[in-house]
Amino acid sequence: MNFSAFLHYYVRGEKKQITHLVPPLLGFLICIALWLNLDMHAKLLGFAWLAIGLAYGYWKTKGFRKTLDFEIPPE
């Protein structure tokens, strides 16, 4: 998310403002610091959860060719 905010507001944005650079950069650095201090089991579980999420997204979007819909179906 920090990277996408950086791209959206700082790289692709019309005005290159420092206020659009600092928050995503700080968020990224905090995430890296947290990640480096995690136990190896937590890292492995996190990667497994990421893999499951990517596989689910791949399946639901037929290979990422259509958008993922989060709408609740009507009853």
CHARMM internal coordinates of N, CA and C (Angstrom, degrees):
IC EDIT
DIST 1 N 1 CA 1.4215
DIST 1 CA 1 C 1.5216
ANGL 1 N 1 CA 1 C 110.64
DIST 1 C 2 N 1.3024
ANGL 1 CA 1 C 2 N 116.80
DIHE 1 N 1 CA 1 C 2 N -39.88
DIST 2 N 2 CA 1.4634
ANGL 1 C 2 N 2 CA 119.45
DIHE 1 CA 1 C 2 N 2 CA 178.79
DIST 2 CA 2 C 1.5238
ANGL 2 N 2 CA 2 C 111.19
DIHE 1 C 2 N 2 CA 2 C -61.50
DIST 2 C 3 N 1.3227
ANGL 2 CA 2 C 3 N 116.23
DIHE 2 N 2 CA 2 C 3 N -39.88
DIST 3 N 3 CA 1.4622
ANGL 2 C 3 N 3 CA 120.02
DIHE 2 CA 2 C 3 N 3 CA 179.56
DIST 3 CA 3 C 1.5209
ANGL 3 N 3 CA 3 C 111.33
DIHE 2 C 3 N 3 CA 3 C -66.80
DIST 3 C 4 N 1.3295
ANGL 3 CA 3 C 4 N 117.02
DIHE 3 N 3 CA 3 C 4 N -41.19
DIST 4 N 4 CA 1.4682
ANGL 3 C 4 N 4 CA 119.53
DIHE 3 CA 3 C 4 N 4 CA 179.49
DIST 4 CA 4 C 1.5271
ANGL 4 N 4 CA 4 C 111.15
DIHE 3 C 4 N 4 CA 4 C -67.30
DIST 4 C 5 N 1.3289
ANGL 4 CA 4 C 5 N 117.98
DIHE 4 N 4 CA 4 C 5 N -36.30
DIST 5 N 5 CA 1.4662
ANGL 4 C 5 N 5 CA 120.35
DIHE 4 CA 4 C 5 N 5 CA 175.60
DIST 5 CA 5 C 1.5250
ANGL 5 N 5 CA 5 C 110.38
DIHE 4 C 5 N 5 CA 5 C -65.03
DIST 5 C 6 N 1.3279
ANGL 5 CA 5 C 6 N 116.92
DIHE 5 N 5 CA 5 C 6 N -41.48
DIST 6 N 6 CA 1.4610
ANGL 5 C 6 N 6 CA 121.32
DIHE 5 CA 5 C 6 N 6 CA 176.90
DIST 6 CA 6 C 1.5253
ANGL 6 N 6 CA 6 C 110.71
DIHE 5 C 6 N 6 CA 6 C -59.61
DIST 6 C 7 N 1.3319
ANGL 6 CA 6 C 7 N 117.38
DIHE 6 N 6 CA 6 C 7 N -47.33
DIST 7 N 7 CA 1.4627
ANGL 6 C 7 N 7 CA 120.73
DIHE 6 CA 6 C 7 N 7 CA 179.55
DIST 7 CA 7 C 1.5226
ANGL 7 N 7 CA 7 C 112.00
DIHE 6 C 7 N 7 CA 7 C -63.35
DIST 7 C 8 N 1.3288
ANGL 7 CA 7 C 8 N 116.09
DIHE 7 N 7 CA 7 C 8 N -46.28
DIST 8 N 8 CA 1.4636
ANGL 7 C 8 N 8 CA 120.54
DIHE 7 CA 7 C 8 N 8 CA -175.51
DIST 8 CA 8 C 1.5256
ANGL 8 N 8 CA 8 C 112.51
DIHE 7 C 8 N 8 CA 8 C -65.87
DIST 8 C 9 N 1.3070
ANGL 8 CA 8 C 9 N 117.12
DIHE 8 N 8 CA 8 C 9 N -48.35
DIST 9 N 9 CA 1.4650
ANGL 8 C 9 N 9 CA 119.97
DIHE 8 CA 8 C 9 N 9 CA -172.61
DIST 9 CA 9 C 1.5230
ANGL 9 N 9 CA 9 C 114.15
DIHE 8 C 9 N 9 CA 9 C -91.66
DIST 9 C 10 N 1.3348
ANGL 9 CA 9 C 10 N 118.06
DIHE 9 N 9 CA 9 C 10 N -33.21
DIST 10 N 10 CA 1.4617
ANGL 9 C 10 N 10 CA 118.99
DIHE 9 CA 9 C 10 N 10 CA -173.98
DIST 10 CA 10 C 1.5321
ANGL 10 N 10 CA 10 C 112.22
DIHE 9 C 10 N 10 CA 10 C -100.47
DIST 10 C 11 N 1.3282
ANGL 10 CA 10 C 11 N 117.10
DIHE 10 N 10 CA 10 C 11 N -47.53
DIST 11 N 11 CA 1.4658
ANGL 10 C 11 N 11 CA 119.28
DIHE 10 CA 10 C 11 N 11 CA -176.68
DIST 11 CA 11 C 1.5247
ANGL 11 N 11 CA 11 C 111.26
DIHE 10 C 11 N 11 CA 11 C -77.51
DIST 11 C 12 N 1.3392
ANGL 11 CA 11 C 12 N 117.50
DIHE 11 N 11 CA 11 C 12 N -49.91
DIST 12 N 12 CA 1.4611
ANGL 11 C 12 N 12 CA 120.98
DIHE 11 CA 11 C 12 N 12 CA -176.54
DIST 12 CA 12 C 1.5219
ANGL 12 N 12 CA 12 C 113.58
DIHE 11 C 12 N 12 CA 12 C -93.67
DIST 12 C 13 N 1.3165
ANGL 12 CA 12 C 13 N 117.20
DIHE 12 N 12 CA 12 C 13 N -8.37
DIST 13 N 13 CA 1.4604
ANGL 12 C 13 N 13 CA 120.87
DIHE 12 CA 12 C 13 N 13 CA -179.14
DIST 13 CA 13 C 1.5206
ANGL 13 N 13 CA 13 C 111.74
DIHE 12 C 13 N 13 CA 13 C -70.15
DIST 13 C 14 N 1.3263
ANGL 13 CA 13 C 14 N 115.36
DIHE 13 N 13 CA 13 C 14 N 156.15
DIST 14 N 14 CA 1.4588
ANGL 13 C 14 N 14 CA 120.34
DIHE 13 CA 13 C 14 N 14 CA -178.87
DIST 14 CA 14 C 1.5225
ANGL 14 N 14 CA 14 C 111.71
DIHE 13 C 14 N 14 CA 14 C -71.09
DIST 14 C 15 N 1.3284
ANGL 14 CA 14 C 15 N 116.67
DIHE 14 N 14 CA 14 C 15 N -40.43
DIST 15 N 15 CA 1.4628
ANGL 14 C 15 N 15 CA 120.70
DIHE 14 CA 14 C 15 N 15 CA -179.69
DIST 15 CA 15 C 1.5232
ANGL 15 N 15 CA 15 C 108.99
DIHE 14 C 15 N 15 CA 15 C -105.46
DIST 15 C 16 N 1.3122
ANGL 15 CA 15 C 16 N 116.46
DIHE 15 N 15 CA 15 C 16 N 126.69
DIST 16 N 16 CA 1.4647
ANGL 15 C 16 N 16 CA 121.36
DIHE 15 CA 15 C 16 N 16 CA 176.77
DIST 16 CA 16 C 1.5184
ANGL 16 N 16 CA 16 C 107.93
DIHE 15 C 16 N 16 CA 16 C -89.50
DIST 16 C 17 N 1.3328
ANGL 16 CA 16 C 17 N 116.35
DIHE 16 N 16 CA 16 C 17 N 92.19
DIST 17 N 17 CA 1.4613
ANGL 16 C 17 N 17 CA 121.32
DIHE 16 CA 16 C 17 N 17 CA -178.21
DIST 17 CA 17 C 1.5252
ANGL 17 N 17 CA 17 C 109.95
DIHE 16 C 17 N 17 CA 17 C -107.29
DIST 17 C 18 N 1.3160
ANGL 17 CA 17 C 18 N 114.97
DIHE 17 N 17 CA 17 C 18 N 144.90
DIST 18 N 18 CA 1.4692
ANGL 17 C 18 N 18 CA 120.12
DIHE 17 CA 17 C 18 N 18 CA 178.55
DIST 18 CA 18 C 1.5287
ANGL 18 N 18 CA 18 C 110.71
DIHE 17 C 18 N 18 CA 18 C -63.91
DIST 18 C 19 N 1.3396
ANGL 18 CA 18 C 19 N 116.70
DIHE 18 N 18 CA 18 C 19 N -27.64
DIST 19 N 19 CA 1.4670
ANGL 18 C 19 N 19 CA 119.81
DIHE 18 CA 18 C 19 N 19 CA 178.65
DIST 19 CA 19 C 1.5177
ANGL 19 N 19 CA 19 C 112.07
DIHE 18 C 19 N 19 CA 19 C -69.21
DIST 19 C 20 N 1.3336
ANGL 19 CA 19 C 20 N 117.51
DIHE 19 N 19 CA 19 C 20 N -17.77
DIST 20 N 20 CA 1.4572
ANGL 19 C 20 N 20 CA 121.38
DIHE 19 CA 19 C 20 N 20 CA 175.65
DIST 20 CA 20 C 1.5231
ANGL 20 N 20 CA 20 C 111.71
DIHE 19 C 20 N 20 CA 20 C -90.93
DIST 20 C 21 N 1.3207
ANGL 20 CA 20 C 21 N 116.97
DIHE 20 N 20 CA 20 C 21 N -9.02
DIST 21 N 21 CA 1.4583
ANGL 20 C 21 N 21 CA 121.26
DIHE 20 CA 20 C 21 N 21 CA -178.99
DIST 21 CA 21 C 1.5246
ANGL 21 N 21 CA 21 C 112.18
DIHE 20 C 21 N 21 CA 21 C -100.30
DIST 21 C 22 N 1.3111
ANGL 21 CA 21 C 22 N 117.50
DIHE 21 N 21 CA 21 C 22 N -41.00
DIST 22 N 22 CA 1.4680
ANGL 21 C 22 N 22 CA 121.59
DIHE 21 CA 21 C 22 N 22 CA -171.53
DIST 22 CA 22 C 1.5344
ANGL 22 N 22 CA 22 C 113.66
DIHE 21 C 22 N 22 CA 22 C -66.84
DIST 22 C 23 N 1.3425
ANGL 22 CA 22 C 23 N 120.94
DIHE 22 N 22 CA 22 C 23 N -49.79
DIST 23 N 23 CA 1.4786
ANGL 22 C 23 N 23 CA 118.58
DIHE 22 CA 22 C 23 N 23 CA -177.98
DIST 23 CA 23 C 1.5281
ANGL 23 N 23 CA 23 C 114.54
DIHE 22 C 23 N 23 CA 23 C -59.68
DIST 23 C 24 N 1.3574
ANGL 23 CA 23 C 24 N 120.26
DIHE 23 N 23 CA 23 C 24 N -46.14
DIST 24 N 24 CA 1.4686
ANGL 23 C 24 N 24 CA 117.63
DIHE 23 CA 23 C 24 N 24 CA 177.24
DIST 24 CA 24 C 1.5243
ANGL 24 N 24 CA 24 C 112.84
DIHE 23 C 24 N 24 CA 24 C -63.77
DIST 24 C 25 N 1.3312
ANGL 24 CA 24 C 25 N 116.68
DIHE 24 N 24 CA 24 C 25 N -36.51
DIST 25 N 25 CA 1.4585
ANGL 24 C 25 N 25 CA 120.10
DIHE 24 CA 24 C 25 N 25 CA 178.98
DIST 25 CA 25 C 1.5262
ANGL 25 N 25 CA 25 C 111.29
DIHE 24 C 25 N 25 CA 25 C -65.65
DIST 25 C 26 N 1.3269
ANGL 25 CA 25 C 26 N 117.28
DIHE 25 N 25 CA 25 C 26 N -43.81
DIST 26 N 26 CA 1.4722
ANGL 25 C 26 N 26 CA 120.55
DIHE 25 CA 25 C 26 N 26 CA 177.46
DIST 26 CA 26 C 1.5262
ANGL 26 N 26 CA 26 C 111.11
DIHE 25 C 26 N 26 CA 26 C -63.79
DIST 26 C 27 N 1.3188
ANGL 26 CA 26 C 27 N 116.81
DIHE 26 N 26 CA 26 C 27 N -42.55
DIST 27 N 27 CA 1.4629
ANGL 26 C 27 N 27 CA 120.31
DIHE 26 CA 26 C 27 N 27 CA 178.06
DIST 27 CA 27 C 1.5132
ANGL 27 N 27 CA 27 C 111.70
DIHE 26 C 27 N 27 CA 27 C -61.07
DIST 27 C 28 N 1.3278
ANGL 27 CA 27 C 28 N 116.19
DIHE 27 N 27 CA 27 C 28 N -41.74
DIST 28 N 28 CA 1.4679
ANGL 27 C 28 N 28 CA 120.76
DIHE 27 CA 27 C 28 N 28 CA 177.91
DIST 28 CA 28 C 1.5254
ANGL 28 N 28 CA 28 C 110.94
DIHE 27 C 28 N 28 CA 28 C -62.96
DIST 28 C 29 N 1.3153
ANGL 28 CA 28 C 29 N 117.51
DIHE 28 N 28 CA 28 C 29 N -45.42
DIST 29 N 29 CA 1.4562
ANGL 28 C 29 N 29 CA 121.01
DIHE 28 CA 28 C 29 N 29 CA -179.77
DIST 29 CA 29 C 1.5268
ANGL 29 N 29 CA 29 C 112.17
DIHE 28 C 29 N 29 CA 29 C -64.23
DIST 29 C 30 N 1.3240
ANGL 29 CA 29 C 30 N 117.06
DIHE 29 N 29 CA 29 C 30 N -38.46
DIST 30 N 30 CA 1.4666
ANGL 29 C 30 N 30 CA 120.86
DIHE 29 CA 29 C 30 N 30 CA 177.05
DIST 30 CA 30 C 1.5291
ANGL 30 N 30 CA 30 C 110.27
DIHE 29 C 30 N 30 CA 30 C -65.16
DIST 30 C 31 N 1.3324
ANGL 30 CA 30 C 31 N 116.86
DIHE 30 N 30 CA 30 C 31 N -42.46
DIST 31 N 31 CA 1.4673
ANGL 30 C 31 N 31 CA 120.22
DIHE 30 CA 30 C 31 N 31 CA 178.31
DIST 31 CA 31 C 1.5280
ANGL 31 N 31 CA 31 C 111.41
DIHE 30 C 31 N 31 CA 31 C -62.67
DIST 31 C 32 N 1.3301
ANGL 31 CA 31 C 32 N 116.91
DIHE 31 N 31 CA 31 C 32 N -41.25
DIST 32 N 32 CA 1.4663
ANGL 31 C 32 N 32 CA 120.37
DIHE 31 CA 31 C 32 N 32 CA 177.81
DIST 32 CA 32 C 1.5278
ANGL 32 N 32 CA 32 C 110.53
DIHE 31 C 32 N 32 CA 32 C -62.83
DIST 32 C 33 N 1.3395
ANGL 32 CA 32 C 33 N 116.57
DIHE 32 N 32 CA 32 C 33 N -44.16
DIST 33 N 33 CA 1.4725
ANGL 32 C 33 N 33 CA 120.27
DIHE 32 CA 32 C 33 N 33 CA 179.64
DIST 33 CA 33 C 1.5287
ANGL 33 N 33 CA 33 C 110.51
DIHE 32 C 33 N 33 CA 33 C -61.74
DIST 33 C 34 N 1.3230
ANGL 33 CA 33 C 34 N 117.17
DIHE 33 N 33 CA 33 C 34 N -43.11
DIST 34 N 34 CA 1.4667
ANGL 33 C 34 N 34 CA 120.37
DIHE 33 CA 33 C 34 N 34 CA 178.08
DIST 34 CA 34 C 1.5238
ANGL 34 N 34 CA 34 C 110.69
DIHE 33 C 34 N 34 CA 34 C -63.81
DIST 34 C 35 N 1.3166
ANGL 34 CA 34 C 35 N 116.17
DIHE 34 N 34 CA 34 C 35 N -44.38
DIST 35 N 35 CA 1.4628
ANGL 34 C 35 N 35 CA 121.08
DIHE 34 CA 34 C 35 N 35 CA -177.65
DIST 35 CA 35 C 1.5335
ANGL 35 N 35 CA 35 C 110.74
DIHE 34 C 35 N 35 CA 35 C -62.08
DIST 35 C 36 N 1.3224
ANGL 35 CA 35 C 36 N 117.12
DIHE 35 N 35 CA 35 C 36 N -42.43
DIST 36 N 36 CA 1.4603
ANGL 35 C 36 N 36 CA 120.59
DIHE 35 CA 35 C 36 N 36 CA -178.85
DIST 36 CA 36 C 1.5336
ANGL 36 N 36 CA 36 C 112.12
DIHE 35 C 36 N 36 CA 36 C -65.93
DIST 36 C 37 N 1.3259
ANGL 36 CA 36 C 37 N 117.52
DIHE 36 N 36 CA 36 C 37 N -24.77
DIST 37 N 37 CA 1.4523
ANGL 36 C 37 N 37 CA 120.82
DIHE 36 CA 36 C 37 N 37 CA -178.22
DIST 37 CA 37 C 1.5269
ANGL 37 N 37 CA 37 C 113.61
DIHE 36 C 37 N 37 CA 37 C -96.77
DIST 37 C 38 N 1.3173
ANGL 37 CA 37 C 38 N 117.59
DIHE 37 N 37 CA 37 C 38 N 5.29
DIST 38 N 38 CA 1.4570
ANGL 37 C 38 N 38 CA 120.49
DIHE 37 CA 37 C 38 N 38 CA 177.28
DIST 38 CA 38 C 1.5190
ANGL 38 N 38 CA 38 C 110.87
DIHE 37 C 38 N 38 CA 38 C -77.78
DIST 38 C 39 N 1.3168
ANGL 38 CA 38 C 39 N 115.60
DIHE 38 N 38 CA 38 C 39 N 152.42
DIST 39 N 39 CA 1.4527
ANGL 38 C 39 N 39 CA 122.80
DIHE 38 CA 38 C 39 N 39 CA 173.53
DIST 39 CA 39 C 1.5343
ANGL 39 N 39 CA 39 C 108.79
DIHE 38 C 39 N 39 CA 39 C -69.29
DIST 39 C 40 N 1.3231
ANGL 39 CA 39 C 40 N 117.56
DIHE 39 N 39 CA 39 C 40 N 151.76
DIST 40 N 40 CA 1.4668
ANGL 39 C 40 N 40 CA 121.49
DIHE 39 CA 39 C 40 N 40 CA -178.65
DIST 40 CA 40 C 1.5294
ANGL 40 N 40 CA 40 C 111.82
DIHE 39 C 40 N 40 CA 40 C -58.77
DIST 40 C 41 N 1.3366
ANGL 40 CA 40 C 41 N 117.74
DIHE 40 N 40 CA 40 C 41 N -35.99
DIST 41 N 41 CA 1.4588
ANGL 40 C 41 N 41 CA 120.64
DIHE 40 CA 40 C 41 N 41 CA 178.79
DIST 41 CA 41 C 1.5379
ANGL 41 N 41 CA 41 C 110.78
DIHE 40 C 41 N 41 CA 41 C -64.50
DIST 41 C 42 N 1.3229
ANGL 41 CA 41 C 42 N 116.90
DIHE 41 N 41 CA 41 C 42 N -39.28
DIST 42 N 42 CA 1.4609
ANGL 41 C 42 N 42 CA 120.25
DIHE 41 CA 41 C 42 N 42 CA 178.41
DIST 42 CA 42 C 1.5240
ANGL 42 N 42 CA 42 C 110.79
DIHE 41 C 42 N 42 CA 42 C -66.48
DIST 42 C 43 N 1.3214
ANGL 42 CA 42 C 43 N 117.08
DIHE 42 N 42 CA 42 C 43 N -37.98
DIST 43 N 43 CA 1.4657
ANGL 42 C 43 N 43 CA 120.64
DIHE 42 CA 42 C 43 N 43 CA 177.51
DIST 43 CA 43 C 1.5209
ANGL 43 N 43 CA 43 C 110.80
DIHE 42 C 43 N 43 CA 43 C -64.59
DIST 43 C 44 N 1.3312
ANGL 43 CA 43 C 44 N 116.98
DIHE 43 N 43 CA 43 C 44 N -44.05
DIST 44 N 44 CA 1.4688
ANGL 43 C 44 N 44 CA 120.45
DIHE 43 CA 43 C 44 N 44 CA 179.39
DIST 44 CA 44 C 1.5208
ANGL 44 N 44 CA 44 C 111.03
DIHE 43 C 44 N 44 CA 44 C -64.32
DIST 44 C 45 N 1.3244
ANGL 44 CA 44 C 45 N 116.91
DIHE 44 N 44 CA 44 C 45 N -42.54
DIST 45 N 45 CA 1.4576
ANGL 44 C 45 N 45 CA 120.09
DIHE 44 CA 44 C 45 N 45 CA 177.87
DIST 45 CA 45 C 1.5311
ANGL 45 N 45 CA 45 C 110.65
DIHE 44 C 45 N 45 CA 45 C -64.28
DIST 45 C 46 N 1.3181
ANGL 45 CA 45 C 46 N 117.16
DIHE 45 N 45 CA 45 C 46 N -39.15
DIST 46 N 46 CA 1.4584
ANGL 45 C 46 N 46 CA 121.28
DIHE 45 CA 45 C 46 N 46 CA 177.55
DIST 46 CA 46 C 1.5167
ANGL 46 N 46 CA 46 C 112.12
DIHE 45 C 46 N 46 CA 46 C -62.87
DIST 46 C 47 N 1.3335
ANGL 46 CA 46 C 47 N 116.92
DIHE 46 N 46 CA 46 C 47 N -43.42
DIST 47 N 47 CA 1.4597
ANGL 46 C 47 N 47 CA 119.91
DIHE 46 CA 46 C 47 N 47 CA 177.64
DIST 47 CA 47 C 1.5258
ANGL 47 N 47 CA 47 C 111.41
DIHE 46 C 47 N 47 CA 47 C -65.92
DIST 47 C 48 N 1.3316
ANGL 47 CA 47 C 48 N 117.14
DIHE 47 N 47 CA 47 C 48 N -37.34
DIST 48 N 48 CA 1.4625
ANGL 47 C 48 N 48 CA 120.49
DIHE 47 CA 47 C 48 N 48 CA 177.47
DIST 48 CA 48 C 1.5287
ANGL 48 N 48 CA 48 C 110.14
DIHE 47 C 48 N 48 CA 48 C -64.05
DIST 48 C 49 N 1.3275
ANGL 48 CA 48 C 49 N 116.93
DIHE 48 N 48 CA 48 C 49 N -42.87
DIST 49 N 49 CA 1.4644
ANGL 48 C 49 N 49 CA 121.37
DIHE 48 CA 48 C 49 N 49 CA 179.22
DIST 49 CA 49 C 1.5327
ANGL 49 N 49 CA 49 C 110.24
DIHE 48 C 49 N 49 CA 49 C -64.23
DIST 49 C 50 N 1.3232
ANGL 49 CA 49 C 50 N 116.96
DIHE 49 N 49 CA 49 C 50 N -39.77
DIST 50 N 50 CA 1.4565
ANGL 49 C 50 N 50 CA 121.39
DIHE 49 CA 49 C 50 N 50 CA 176.68
DIST 50 CA 50 C 1.5220
ANGL 50 N 50 CA 50 C 110.80
DIHE 49 C 50 N 50 CA 50 C -63.01
DIST 50 C 51 N 1.3276
ANGL 50 CA 50 C 51 N 117.23
DIHE 50 N 50 CA 50 C 51 N -44.26
DIST 51 N 51 CA 1.4611
ANGL 50 C 51 N 51 CA 121.20
DIHE 50 CA 50 C 51 N 51 CA 179.34
DIST 51 CA 51 C 1.5221
ANGL 51 N 51 CA 51 C 111.46
DIHE 50 C 51 N 51 CA 51 C -62.64
DIST 51 C 52 N 1.3362
ANGL 51 CA 51 C 52 N 117.04
DIHE 51 N 51 CA 51 C 52 N -41.34
DIST 52 N 52 CA 1.4667
ANGL 51 C 52 N 52 CA 120.96
DIHE 51 CA 51 C 52 N 52 CA 177.89
DIST 52 CA 52 C 1.5262
ANGL 52 N 52 CA 52 C 109.69
DIHE 51 C 52 N 52 CA 52 C -63.37
DIST 52 C 53 N 1.3238
ANGL 52 CA 52 C 53 N 117.28
DIHE 52 N 52 CA 52 C 53 N -43.63
DIST 53 N 53 CA 1.4658
ANGL 52 C 53 N 53 CA 120.78
DIHE 52 CA 52 C 53 N 53 CA 179.19
DIST 53 CA 53 C 1.5174
ANGL 53 N 53 CA 53 C 112.38
DIHE 52 C 53 N 53 CA 53 C -63.54
DIST 53 C 54 N 1.3231
ANGL 53 CA 53 C 54 N 117.32
DIHE 53 N 53 CA 53 C 54 N -42.20
DIST 54 N 54 CA 1.4659
ANGL 53 C 54 N 54 CA 120.19
DIHE 53 CA 53 C 54 N 54 CA 178.07
DIST 54 CA 54 C 1.5279
ANGL 54 N 54 CA 54 C 111.33
DIHE 53 C 54 N 54 CA 54 C -65.97
DIST 54 C 55 N 1.3285
ANGL 54 CA 54 C 55 N 117.00
DIHE 54 N 54 CA 54 C 55 N -41.26
DIST 55 N 55 CA 1.4667
ANGL 54 C 55 N 55 CA 120.60
DIHE 54 CA 54 C 55 N 55 CA 178.38
DIST 55 CA 55 C 1.5326
ANGL 55 N 55 CA 55 C 110.45
DIHE 54 C 55 N 55 CA 55 C -63.37
DIST 55 C 56 N 1.3280
ANGL 55 CA 55 C 56 N 116.80
DIHE 55 N 55 CA 55 C 56 N -41.80
DIST 56 N 56 CA 1.4680
ANGL 55 C 56 N 56 CA 120.83
DIHE 55 CA 55 C 56 N 56 CA 178.29
DIST 56 CA 56 C 1.5268
ANGL 56 N 56 CA 56 C 110.40
DIHE 55 C 56 N 56 CA 56 C -64.08
DIST 56 C 57 N 1.3268
ANGL 56 CA 56 C 57 N 116.77
DIHE 56 N 56 CA 56 C 57 N -44.68
DIST 57 N 57 CA 1.4655
ANGL 56 C 57 N 57 CA 120.20
DIHE 56 CA 56 C 57 N 57 CA 178.07
DIST 57 CA 57 C 1.5177
ANGL 57 N 57 CA 57 C 111.84
DIHE 56 C 57 N 57 CA 57 C -62.43
DIST 57 C 58 N 1.3225
ANGL 57 CA 57 C 58 N 116.64
DIHE 57 N 57 CA 57 C 58 N -39.89
DIST 58 N 58 CA 1.4620
ANGL 57 C 58 N 58 CA 121.23
DIHE 57 CA 57 C 58 N 58 CA 177.75
DIST 58 CA 58 C 1.5267
ANGL 58 N 58 CA 58 C 110.55
DIHE 57 C 58 N 58 CA 58 C -62.20
DIST 58 C 59 N 1.3305
ANGL 58 CA 58 C 59 N 116.53
DIHE 58 N 58 CA 58 C 59 N -43.97
DIST 59 N 59 CA 1.4670
ANGL 58 C 59 N 59 CA 121.70
DIHE 58 CA 58 C 59 N 59 CA -179.65
DIST 59 CA 59 C 1.5257
ANGL 59 N 59 CA 59 C 111.20
DIHE 58 C 59 N 59 CA 59 C -66.76
DIST 59 C 60 N 1.3434
ANGL 59 CA 59 C 60 N 117.28
DIHE 59 N 59 CA 59 C 60 N -47.12
DIST 60 N 60 CA 1.4643
ANGL 59 C 60 N 60 CA 121.01
DIHE 59 CA 59 C 60 N 60 CA -176.37
DIST 60 CA 60 C 1.5213
ANGL 60 N 60 CA 60 C 112.78
DIHE 59 C 60 N 60 CA 60 C -68.28
DIST 60 C 61 N 1.3283
ANGL 60 CA 60 C 61 N 118.37
DIHE 60 N 60 CA 60 C 61 N -26.65
DIST 61 N 61 CA 1.4640
ANGL 60 C 61 N 61 CA 120.83
DIHE 60 CA 60 C 61 N 61 CA -177.63
DIST 61 CA 61 C 1.5243
ANGL 61 N 61 CA 61 C 112.09
DIHE 60 C 61 N 61 CA 61 C -104.06
DIST 61 C 62 N 1.3173
ANGL 61 CA 61 C 62 N 116.25
DIHE 61 N 61 CA 61 C 62 N 11.30
DIST 62 N 62 CA 1.4611
ANGL 61 C 62 N 62 CA 122.09
DIHE 61 CA 61 C 62 N 62 CA -179.73
DIST 62 CA 62 C 1.5340
ANGL 62 N 62 CA 62 C 110.82
DIHE 61 C 62 N 62 CA 62 C 52.93
DIST 62 C 63 N 1.3144
ANGL 62 CA 62 C 63 N 115.11
DIHE 62 N 62 CA 62 C 63 N 54.93
DIST 63 N 63 CA 1.4577
ANGL 62 C 63 N 63 CA 121.35
DIHE 62 CA 62 C 63 N 63 CA 178.43
DIST 63 CA 63 C 1.5188
ANGL 63 N 63 CA 63 C 113.09
DIHE 62 C 63 N 63 CA 63 C 82.18
DIST 63 C 64 N 1.3228
ANGL 63 CA 63 C 64 N 116.80
DIHE 63 N 63 CA 63 C 64 N 30.04
DIST 64 N 64 CA 1.4639
ANGL 63 C 64 N 64 CA 124.33
DIHE 63 CA 63 C 64 N 64 CA -179.76
DIST 64 CA 64 C 1.5300
ANGL 64 N 64 CA 64 C 112.27
DIHE 63 C 64 N 64 CA 64 C 63.43
DIST 64 C 65 N 1.3427
ANGL 64 CA 64 C 65 N 116.87
DIHE 64 N 64 CA 64 C 65 N 29.77
DIST 65 N 65 CA 1.4635
ANGL 64 C 65 N 65 CA 120.80
DIHE 64 CA 64 C 65 N 65 CA 179.02
DIST 65 CA 65 C 1.5184
ANGL 65 N 65 CA 65 C 113.17
DIHE 64 C 65 N 65 CA 65 C -96.89
DIST 65 C 66 N 1.3193
ANGL 65 CA 65 C 66 N 118.81
DIHE 65 N 65 CA 65 C 66 N -13.49
DIST 66 N 66 CA 1.4617
ANGL 65 C 66 N 66 CA 121.11
DIHE 65 CA 65 C 66 N 66 CA 175.60
DIST 66 CA 66 C 1.5188
ANGL 66 N 66 CA 66 C 108.96
DIHE 65 C 66 N 66 CA 66 C -131.54
DIST 66 C 67 N 1.3200
ANGL 66 CA 66 C 67 N 117.19
DIHE 66 N 66 CA 66 C 67 N 165.22
DIST 67 N 67 CA 1.4615
ANGL 66 C 67 N 67 CA 120.60
DIHE 66 CA 66 C 67 N 67 CA -175.48
DIST 67 CA 67 C 1.5198
ANGL 67 N 67 CA 67 C 110.36
DIHE 66 C 67 N 67 CA 67 C -76.50
DIST 67 C 68 N 1.3000
ANGL 67 CA 67 C 68 N 114.76
DIHE 67 N 67 CA 67 C 68 N 151.50
DIST 68 N 68 CA 1.4521
ANGL 67 C 68 N 68 CA 122.23
DIHE 67 CA 67 C 68 N 68 CA 177.70
DIST 68 CA 68 C 1.5145
ANGL 68 N 68 CA 68 C 108.22
DIHE 67 C 68 N 68 CA 68 C -88.05
DIST 68 C 69 N 1.3182
ANGL 68 CA 68 C 69 N 117.29
DIHE 68 N 68 CA 68 C 69 N 125.96
DIST 69 N 69 CA 1.4557
ANGL 68 C 69 N 69 CA 122.54
DIHE 68 CA 68 C 69 N 69 CA -176.42
DIST 69 CA 69 C 1.5290
ANGL 69 N 69 CA 69 C 109.31
DIHE 68 C 69 N 69 CA 69 C -102.01
DIST 69 C 70 N 1.3252
ANGL 69 CA 69 C 70 N 115.80
DIHE 69 N 69 CA 69 C 70 N 126.57
DIST 70 N 70 CA 1.4587
ANGL 69 C 70 N 70 CA 121.07
DIHE 69 CA 69 C 70 N 70 CA 179.70
DIST 70 CA 70 C 1.5262
ANGL 70 N 70 CA 70 C 112.74
DIHE 69 C 70 N 70 CA 70 C -106.20
DIST 70 C 71 N 1.3147
ANGL 70 CA 70 C 71 N 117.02
DIHE 70 N 70 CA 70 C 71 N 13.57
DIST 71 N 71 CA 1.4598
ANGL 70 C 71 N 71 CA 121.15
DIHE 70 CA 70 C 71 N 71 CA 179.92
DIST 71 CA 71 C 1.5258
ANGL 71 N 71 CA 71 C 110.45
DIHE 70 C 71 N 71 CA 71 C -73.04
DIST 71 C 72 N 1.3224
ANGL 71 CA 71 C 72 N 115.10
DIHE 71 N 71 CA 71 C 72 N 143.37
DIST 72 N 72 CA 1.4512
ANGL 71 C 72 N 72 CA 121.42
DIHE 71 CA 71 C 72 N 72 CA 177.15
DIST 72 CA 72 C 1.5340
ANGL 72 N 72 CA 72 C 107.58
DIHE 71 C 72 N 72 CA 72 C -82.95
DIST 72 C 73 N 1.3224
ANGL 72 CA 72 C 73 N 118.20
DIHE 72 N 72 CA 72 C 73 N 127.54
DIST 73 N 73 CA 1.4632
ANGL 72 C 73 N 73 CA 119.55
DIHE 72 CA 72 C 73 N 73 CA -179.33
DIST 73 CA 73 C 1.5284
ANGL 73 N 73 CA 73 C 111.15
DIHE 72 C 73 N 73 CA 73 C -64.96
DIST 73 C 74 N 1.3302
ANGL 73 CA 73 C 74 N 117.63
DIHE 73 N 73 CA 73 C 74 N 146.85
DIST 74 N 74 CA 1.4736
ANGL 73 C 74 N 74 CA 120.29
DIHE 73 CA 73 C 74 N 74 CA 179.06
DIST 74 CA 74 C 1.5293
ANGL 74 N 74 CA 74 C 110.75
DIHE 73 C 74 N 74 CA 74 C -66.29
DIST 74 C 75 N 1.3116
ANGL 74 CA 74 C 75 N 114.65
DIHE 74 N 74 CA 74 C 75 N 150.32
DIST 75 N 75 CA 1.4645
ANGL 74 C 75 N 75 CA 119.30
DIHE 74 CA 74 C 75 N 75 CA -178.53
DIST 75 CA 75 C 1.4961
ANGL 75 N 75 CA 75 C 111.79
DIHE 74 C 75 N 75 CA 75 C -79.99
END
COOR INIT
IC SEED 1 N 1 CA 1 C
IC BUILD
